[in-house]
Amino acid sequence: MILVCIDGEPHSKRAIQWAIRLGLSLPAEVTALHVIDPYLKKFYNELYSQGRKQYLEYVDESLQGAADQACREFTEMCETQGLEARFKIRHGEPLQEILEELRQTLPHMLITGGKKLNAWGRFRSRGLPFRLQKKADTSTSMLSVID
């Protein structure tokens, strides 16, 4: 099984293309994982009390909308190439959720997307692909596609 992490960003499309190519050539089952990160919800205590509920509803709707869009794009890309694939959503901190998915499904390969960053950009981005490589079980091959 190939697990490809997607977030709807342009660099995710390159990761999806690699997953599709490998899924068709091996052949292997391909599953896309999108993690809904509730990071923005932690700021609700800083808002005035009358706006908290609306803020939380807005954040939930926005995050779910982004997940739905990522699913549509992934599904369309797979169908165009004739690959049947699965899409999965998890909720939580992305690093922890991806590691848990790896523990549960034991894929042969994990594919992540990334973009070229300078030193400050790498620091600000929290370097998810790099942190995954450090913390993931070594039985899973990892491919980081840099766009």
C-alpha positions as CSV (number, residue, x, y, z in Angstrom):
1,M,0.0,0.0,0.0
2,I,1.1,3.5,-0.8
3,L,0.0,6.3,1.6
4,V,0.2,9.9,0.2
5,C,-0.3,12.8,2.5
6,I,-2.2,15.7,0.9
7,D,-3.2,19.1,2.1
8,G,-4.6,20.8,-1.0
9,E,-1.5,22.8,-1.7
10,P,0.2,22.7,-5.1
11,H,3.1,20.6,-3.8
12,S,0.5,17.9,-2.9
13,K,-0.4,17.5,-6.5
14,R,3.2,16.5,-7.3
15,A,3.0,13.9,-4.5
16,I,-0.3,12.6,-5.9
17,Q,1.2,12.3,-9.4
18,W,4.1,10.2,-7.9
19,A,1.6,8.0,-5.9
20,I,-0.5,7.4,-9.0
21,R,2.5,6.6,-11.2
22,L,3.8,4.1,-8.6
23,G,0.3,2.7,-7.9
24,L,-0.2,1.9,-11.5
25,S,3.3,0.5,-12.2
26,L,3.7,-1.7,-9.1
27,P,0.6,-2.2,-8.9
28,A,-0.3,-1.1,-5.4
29,E,-3.3,0.2,-3.5
30,V,-3.1,4.0,-3.1
31,T,-4.7,5.9,-0.2
32,A,-4.6,9.6,0.3
33,L,-4.6,11.0,3.8
34,H,-5.8,14.5,4.6
35,V,-5.4,15.7,8.2
36,I,-7.8,18.4,9.4
37,D,-5.6,20.4,11.8
38,P,-7.7,22.2,14.5
39,Y,-4.8,24.7,15.2
40,L,-7.0,27.7,14.5
41,K,-9.6,26.6,17.0
42,K,-7.2,27.3,19.9
43,F,-7.6,31.1,19.4
44,Y,-11.3,31.1,20.2
45,N,-10.7,32.0,23.9
46,E,-9.1,35.3,22.7
47,L,-12.3,36.3,20.9
48,Y,-15.2,38.2,22.5
49,S,-17.7,35.8,24.0
50,Q,-20.4,36.7,21.5
51,G,-18.3,35.7,18.5
52,R,-16.9,32.4,19.8
53,K,-19.5,30.0,18.5
54,Q,-19.6,31.7,15.1
55,Y,-15.8,31.6,14.9
56,L,-15.7,27.8,15.7
57,E,-18.4,27.1,13.2
58,Y,-16.6,29.1,10.6
59,V,-13.3,27.3,11.2
60,D,-15.0,23.9,11.1
61,E,-16.7,24.7,7.8
62,S,-13.5,26.1,6.3
63,L,-11.4,23.1,7.3
64,Q,-14.0,20.7,6.1
65,G,-14.3,22.6,2.8
66,A,-10.6,22.4,2.3
67,A,-10.7,18.6,3.0
68,D,-13.6,18.2,0.5
69,Q,-11.7,20.1,-2.1
70,A,-8.5,18.0,-1.6
71,C,-10.7,14.8,-1.9
72,R,-12.2,16.1,-5.2
73,E,-8.9,16.9,-6.7
74,F,-7.3,13.6,-5.6
75,T,-10.3,11.6,-6.9
76,E,-10.3,13.4,-10.2
77,M,-6.5,12.9,-10.7
78,C,-6.8,9.2,-10.0
79,E,-9.8,8.7,-12.2
80,T,-8.1,10.5,-15.1
81,Q,-5.3,8.0,-14.9
82,G,-7.5,5.0,-14.3
83,L,-6.5,4.3,-10.8
84,E,-8.9,3.3,-8.1
85,A,-7.8,4.9,-4.8
86,R,-9.1,5.6,-1.3
87,F,-9.3,8.9,0.6
88,K,-9.1,9.2,4.3
89,I,-9.6,12.1,6.7
90,R,-8.1,12.3,10.2
91,H,-8.5,15.1,12.8
92,G,-5.7,16.4,14.9
93,E,-2.1,17.5,14.9
94,P,-0.7,16.4,11.5
95,L,2.5,14.8,12.6
96,Q,0.7,12.7,15.3
97,E,-2.1,11.7,13.0
98,I,0.2,10.7,10.2
99,L,2.3,8.6,12.5
100,E,-0.8,6.9,13.9
101,E,-2.0,6.2,10.4
102,L,1.4,4.6,9.6
103,R,1.1,2.5,12.8
104,Q,-2.4,1.3,11.9
105,T,-2.0,0.6,8.2
106,L,1.7,-0.3,7.8
107,P,2.0,1.0,4.3
108,H,5.0,0.0,2.2
109,M,5.6,3.7,1.1
110,L,4.7,7.1,2.4
111,I,4.8,10.0,0.0
112,T,4.7,13.6,1.1
113,G,4.9,16.8,-0.8
114,G,7.0,19.8,0.0
115,K,8.2,23.1,-1.4
116,K,11.7,24.6,-1.5
117,L,12.2,26.7,1.5
118,N,15.1,28.9,2.8
119,A,16.3,28.4,6.3
120,W,13.7,30.7,7.8
121,G,10.9,29.0,5.8
122,R,12.0,25.6,7.0
123,F,11.9,26.9,10.6
124,R,8.5,28.4,10.2
125,S,7.0,25.4,8.4
126,R,7.8,23.1,11.2
127,G,9.4,20.7,8.6
128,L,6.7,18.0,8.6
129,P,8.4,15.7,6.0
130,F,11.7,15.9,7.9
131,R,10.0,15.2,11.3
132,L,8.2,12.3,9.8
133,Q,11.4,10.8,8.6
134,K,12.9,11.1,12.1
135,K,9.9,9.6,13.9
136,A,8.4,7.1,11.5
137,D,9.1,3.4,11.7
138,T,11.9,2.4,9.3
139,S,9.9,-0.4,7.7
140,T,8.1,2.2,5.6
141,S,9.9,3.7,2.6
142,M,9.5,7.5,2.5
143,L,9.5,9.8,-0.6
144,S,9.3,13.5,-0.2
145,V,8.5,15.2,-3.5
146,I,9.8,18.8,-3.5
147,D,8.0,21.1,-5.9
